[in-house]
Amino acid sequence: MSLNAHIDLPDGRQLDYEIRSSAKARSLRLKMTARDGLTVIAPKGLDERQVVELVSGKRDWIAAKLGQFEEVRHLLVDKVSSRPEAFDLPALAESWRVEYRTTKGKTVGARTDQQGRIQVYGMVADDERCKAALRRWLARRAKETLTPWLESLAAESGLRFSRAIIKNQRTRWGSCSADGVISLNAKLLFLPPKLVRYVLMHELCHTLERNHTSRFWTHLRQFEPQTDLLHGQMRDAWKQVPVWAHPVQAGREGV
């Protein structure tokens, strides 16, 4: 037998969940998956009100888990991406049209043909190679634009980093190493400028404080007063990235 209930999370959201009664269960068990959400397994005979109260005591844990799942939910989309004919890069206020041209050779490349137009050439009948070539083009465009942007914000804020690296990661927008190397995700170009700036400042502030301590958030709010609002908006930012832009394997693709 199963029942449905809901819980009010600390950030104001309401989450529906299922309560399943089990004769084998000796204690209350919470099960969370990115695909199915929250399921509560309760010992048979435990009153529903008691279950709801016990689950309510796990609000912070549930909210934290839900946040982790939202970061990778885009990976569960069951659809095949086709090679794009055009796409926008909101971070740079750019629109690009893609043309595919068959040429001799077994490789596939992508180059800027003229402003607003990308030419993909080679064995263009292979969609996966075409998308990989476009991801390499995206990484080059990110290197051309995100690195100077980061340098400008560093100069403006007085923060220092050693160098910037462009990657194409699945679940992280950026990172900062102990020696000040900042890695940025090429897919940032699909986000609006205010969110890109937030990520860049976020990583720059990690040169002052490595972990997400209260001191780190104080630094970030000093340079970005809308930190709390933008941090919340980043939860759904992956929805703005087209499927073709995600690498088949996580990591860095050649520039």
C-alpha positions in Angstrom: 0.0 0.0 0.0 1.2 3.5 -0.8 0.2 7.1 0.1 1.1 10.5 -1.3 2.3 13.4 0.9 4.3 16.6 0.5 7.0 18.5 2.3 7.8 22.2 2.4 11.5 22.7 1.8 13.7 25.5 3.4 13.8 27.5 0.1 10.0 27.6 -0.1 9.4 24.9 -2.6 7.0 22.1 -2.1 8.0 18.5 -2.9 5.5 15.7 -3.4 6.6 12.2 -2.3 5.3 8.7 -2.0 5.0 6.7 1.3 5.3 2.9 0.8 4.5 0.6 3.7 6.7 -2.5 4.0 6.4 -5.4 6.4 10.2 -6.0 6.0 11.2 -2.5 7.0 12.5 -2.1 10.5 12.9 1.7 10.3 12.0 4.6 8.1 14.1 4.8 5.0 14.3 7.7 2.5 15.2 6.9 -1.1 16.0 9.7 -3.6 16.8 9.4 -7.2 17.2 12.1 -9.9 14.6 10.4 -12.1 11.9 9.5 -9.5 12.4 12.0 -6.7 11.7 11.1 -3.1 10.2 7.8 -1.9 9.7 6.9 1.8 9.7 3.3 2.9 7.9 3.0 6.3 7.5 0.0 8.6 4.0 -1.5 8.4 1.8 -0.1 11.1 3.6 3.2 11.5 1.1 6.0 11.6 1.1 8.4 8.6 1.3 11.5 10.8 4.5 10.0 12.4 6.0 9.4 9.0 5.3 12.9 7.8 6.8 14.3 11.0 9.9 12.2 10.7 10.3 13.1 7.0 9.9 16.8 7.9 12.9 16.5 10.2 15.0 15.6 7.1 14.1 18.8 5.2 17.7 20.0 4.9 19.0 16.7 3.7 16.2 16.4 1.1 16.8 20.0 -0.1 20.6 19.3 -0.5 20.0 16.1 -2.4 17.5 17.8 -4.7 20.0 20.5 -5.5 22.6 17.8 -6.4 20.1 16.1 -8.7 19.1 19.3 -10.5 22.7 19.8 -11.5 22.7 16.6 -13.5 19.1 16.3 -14.5 19.9 17.4 -18.0 21.8 14.1 -18.4 18.6 12.2 -18.1 16.9 13.8 -21.1 15.9 10.9 -23.4 16.2 12.4 -26.8 18.7 12.2 -29.6 20.3 15.5 -30.5 20.6 16.4 -34.1 23.3 18.6 -35.5 22.3 22.2 -35.4 21.5 24.5 -38.3 21.8 27.6 -36.2 22.3 28.5 -32.5 22.6 31.6 -30.2 25.3 32.5 -27.7 23.4 34.8 -25.3 26.6 35.5 -23.3 28.0 37.3 -26.3 24.7 38.4 -27.9 25.7 36.4 -31.0 23.7 34.3 -33.4 25.4 31.7 -35.6 24.2 29.9 -38.7 25.9 26.5 -39.5 26.6 25.3 -43.0 27.8 21.8 -43.8 30.1 21.1 -46.8 31.5 17.7 -47.9 35.2 17.8 -48.6 37.8 15.1 -49.1 39.4 13.6 -46.0 38.2 11.5 -43.1 38.1 14.2 -40.5 35.5 16.9 -39.7 36.4 20.4 -38.8 34.5 23.7 -38.0 35.7 27.2 -38.8 34.3 30.7 -38.7 33.5 31.4 -42.4 32.3 34.9 -41.8 30.7 36.8 -39.0 27.6 34.9 -38.0 28.4 31.8 -40.1 30.2 28.6 -39.2 31.3 26.2 -41.9 31.6 22.5 -40.9 33.6 20.6 -43.5 34.9 17.1 -44.2 32.8 13.9 -43.7 29.7 15.8 -42.7 27.4 12.8 -43.2 28.6 11.7 -39.8 26.4 13.7 -37.3 28.5 12.8 -34.2 31.7 14.1 -35.8 29.9 17.3 -36.9 28.7 17.9 -33.3 32.2 17.2 -31.9 33.7 19.7 -34.4 31.2 22.3 -33.3 32.0 21.7 -29.7 35.7 22.3 -30.5 34.7 25.5 -32.2 32.7 26.5 -29.1 35.7 25.9 -26.9 37.8 28.1 -29.1 35.2 30.8 -29.0 35.0 30.5 -25.2 38.8 30.8 -25.0 38.7 34.0 -27.1 36.0 35.6 -25.0 35.8 34.2 -21.5 39.5 34.5 -20.7 39.6 38.3 -21.4 36.3 38.7 -19.5 37.9 36.9 -16.5 41.0 39.1 -16.7 38.8 42.2 -16.8 36.9 41.2 -13.7 40.1 40.3 -11.9 41.6 43.7 -12.6 38.3 45.4 -11.5 38.1 43.4 -8.3 41.8 43.3 -7.4 41.7 39.5 -7.3 44.4 37.4 -9.0 44.5 34.1 -10.7 47.4 32.3 -12.4 45.7 31.2 -15.7 42.4 30.1 -17.3 41.6 26.8 -18.9 38.5 26.1 -21.1 36.8 22.7 -20.7 33.6 21.1 -21.7 32.3 19.6 -18.5 28.9 18.0 -17.9 28.2 19.0 -14.3 30.4 21.9 -13.4 30.4 25.5 -14.7 33.8 26.2 -13.3 36.5 25.4 -10.7 39.6 27.0 -9.1 42.7 25.0 -8.1 44.9 25.6 -5.1 47.4 27.3 -7.3 44.9 29.7 -8.8 44.2 27.9 -12.1 40.5 28.7 -13.1 38.7 26.2 -15.3 35.6 27.5 -17.2 33.0 25.5 -19.0 32.7 26.4 -22.7 28.9 26.0 -22.4 28.8 29.2 -20.3 28.4 31.0 -23.7 24.8 29.7 -23.7 23.9 31.6 -20.6 22.9 35.3 -20.2 25.8 37.7 -19.3 24.7 38.2 -15.7 25.0 34.5 -15.0 28.3 34.2 -16.7 29.7 37.1 -14.7 28.4 35.4 -11.5 30.3 32.2 -12.3 33.5 34.1 -13.1 33.3 36.1 -9.9 32.5 32.9 -8.0 35.7 31.3 -9.2 37.8 34.4 -8.6 36.5 34.5 -5.0 37.8 30.9 -4.6 41.3 32.4 -4.9 40.6 34.0 -1.5 38.7 31.1 0.1 38.9 27.5 -1.3 35.7 26.1 0.2 32.1 27.4 0.3 32.4 28.8 3.9 30.4 31.7 5.2 33.6 33.8 4.6 33.5 32.8 0.9 29.9 33.9 0.5 30.7 37.2 2.2 33.5 37.8 -0.3 31.3 37.0 -3.3 28.4 39.2 -2.0 30.8 42.0 -1.8 31.6 41.8 -5.5 28.2 40.6 -6.6 25.3 42.0 -4.5 22.8 39.8 -6.3 24.6 36.6 -5.4 21.6 34.9 -3.7 19.3 35.6 -6.6 21.8 34.5 -9.2 22.8 31.4 -7.3 19.2 30.3 -7.4 18.9 31.0 -11.1 22.0 28.8 -11.8 20.0 25.7 -10.7 18.1 25.8 -14.0 20.9 27.1 -16.2 21.6 23.7 -17.7 18.2 23.9 -19.5 19.6 26.7 -21.7 22.3 24.4 -23.1 21.4 22.5 -26.4 21.9 18.8 -26.2 24.5 18.7 -29.0 26.8 20.8 -26.9 27.2 18.1 -24.3 30.3 15.9 -24.9 29.9 12.2 -25.2 32.5 11.8 -22.5 33.0 14.3 -19.7 36.2 16.3 -19.7 38.1 18.5 -22.0 37.8 18.4 -25.7 40.5 19.6 -28.0 40.6 23.3 -28.8 
